[in-house]
Amino acid sequence: MSISLLFFAPILLIGVGYYFDYKDNPAVFMSNLKGGMLYFLALFLFIAIQKVVFGVGLLLLVLQVAVFIIGSFLIKFLIQKGK
């Protein structure tokens, strides 16, 4: 199996999922998209500052991103479970 297929197949599936989500409710989709872009921008700035200012290694930055994303999903789950 080609590496490009492994890379592009999930992107294509995400795109199809977002298309059907947009068809279902465009207002909620745009709100979620804005929140996701803000989340990505904050994460990108956080990583860029660490890389430029502190010289943190790439492997450690990748690990931090993974822990940050998992932690964010856990917090979101716990908040939604409480409601």
Summary of the structure (lengths in Angstrom):
residues: 83
radius of gyration: 16.2
end to end distance: 44.1
largest distance: 44.3
contacts: 171
relative contact order: 0.06
helix: 92%
strand: 0%
